[in-house]
């Protein structure tokens, strides 16, 4: 079976690790694009949240991992037996991303102490000015 757009010119079944195309597959790349736009919108809306740095990235890991897990259910990919479960490699990675993101959300959940951040920034600026004055005096 040789299909249009095959850059190698070989039948798809001959190419290593390339199973023949399944009929009636979903356009998952369009679903992924739509989900990515929705995730971007949610993260953009939450970008000025009062939580510590790292919280937003952790939320991204959870959302993208969850979507990856969902999309893998309709994808045609090789399955593996892992601890009695039939999973794809992408599903395992998605679960790991969600777990990593959940741990990050737990760690970074505390609210920022903006006053302490401002005081630290002032202290850093004053220390830098002091160093500049010392260097200029030499």
C-alpha positions in Angstrom: 0.0 0.0 0.0 1.7 3.2 -1.2 0.0 6.4 -0.3 0.3 10.0 -1.5 2.8 12.1 0.4 5.0 9.1 1.4 8.4 10.8 1.2 10.3 7.5 1.3 8.4 6.0 -1.6 8.1 2.7 0.2 4.9 1.0 1.2 3.8 2.0 4.7 3.9 -1.6 6.0 7.6 -1.8 5.0 8.7 1.2 7.0 10.0 0.1 10.4 7.6 0.8 13.3 5.0 2.2 11.0 1.7 0.2 11.1 -0.7 0.6 8.2 -3.1 3.5 8.6 -6.3 2.6 10.3 -9.5 3.5 8.6 -11.8 5.9 10.3 -9.2 7.5 12.5 -10.0 10.8 14.4 -8.3 14.0 13.5 -6.5 14.2 16.8 -4.2 17.0 15.8 -7.2 19.3 15.4 -8.5 18.2 18.9 -5.0 18.8 20.3 -4.9 22.3 18.8 -8.3 23.2 20.1 -7.4 21.9 23.6 -4.1 23.8 23.5 -6.0 27.0 22.7 -8.4 26.4 25.6 -5.5 25.6 28.0 -3.7 28.7 26.8 -6.8 30.8 27.5 -7.2 29.4 31.0 -3.5 29.9 31.8 -3.6 33.4 30.4 -6.6 34.3 32.5 -4.8 33.0 35.6 -1.4 34.5 34.9 -1.7 37.2 37.6 -2.7 34.8 40.3 -1.4 35.5 43.9 0.4 32.1 44.3 4.1 31.5 44.2 6.2 31.1 41.0 5.9 27.6 39.6 2.1 27.3 40.4 1.1 28.2 36.8 3.6 25.8 35.2 2.4 23.1 37.6 -1.2 23.8 36.5 -0.1 23.6 32.8 1.4 20.1 33.5 -1.8 18.9 35.1 -4.0 20.3 32.3 -1.8 19.1 29.4 -1.3 15.7 31.0 -5.0 15.3 31.5 -5.7 16.2 27.9 -2.9 13.9 26.6 -4.4 11.0 28.6 -7.9 11.7 27.1 -6.6 12.0 23.5 -4.6 8.8 23.7 -7.9 6.9 24.3 -9.0 7.6 20.7 -5.5 7.5 19.1 -4.3 4.4 17.2 -1.0 3.6 19.0 0.8 0.5 20.1 -0.3 -0.7 23.6 1.8 -2.3 26.3 1.0 -4.3 29.3 2.1 -2.5 32.5 1.3 -3.9 35.9 -1.7 -5.7 34.5 -3.0 -2.6 32.6 -3.0 -2.1 28.9 -1.6 1.4 28.3 0.3 3.4 25.6 3.6 5.1 26.2 1.9 8.5 25.9 -0.6 7.6 28.6 2.2 6.7 31.0 3.9 10.0 30.3 0.6 11.8 30.7 0.0 10.3 34.2 3.6 11.2 35.2 3.0 14.8 34.0 -0.2 15.0 36.0 1.5 13.6 39.1 4.4 16.0 38.8 2.0 18.9 38.2 -0.1 17.9 41.2 3.0 17.8 43.4 4.0 21.3 42.1 0.5 22.7 42.8 0.8 21.4 46.4 4.3 22.9 46.8 3.5 26.2 45.3 0.0 26.6 46.6 1.0 29.2 49.2 0.2 32.8 48.4 3.0 35.1 47.6 4.1 37.6 50.3 4.2 40.6 48.0 5.4 42.9 50.7 8.3 40.6 51.5 9.1 40.4 47.8 9.2 44.2 47.5 11.3 44.5 50.6 13.8 42.0 49.2 13.9 43.8 45.9 14.6 47.1 47.6 17.3 45.5 49.7 18.9 44.0 46.5 18.8 47.4 44.7 20.4 49.1 47.7 23.1 46.4 47.9 23.9 46.8 44.2 24.1 50.6 44.5 26.5 50.2 47.5 28.7 47.9 45.4 28.7 50.4 42.5 29.7 53.2 44.9 32.5 51.2 46.3 33.8 50.3 42.8 33.5 54.0 41.7 35.5 55.1 44.9 38.4 52.8 44.0 
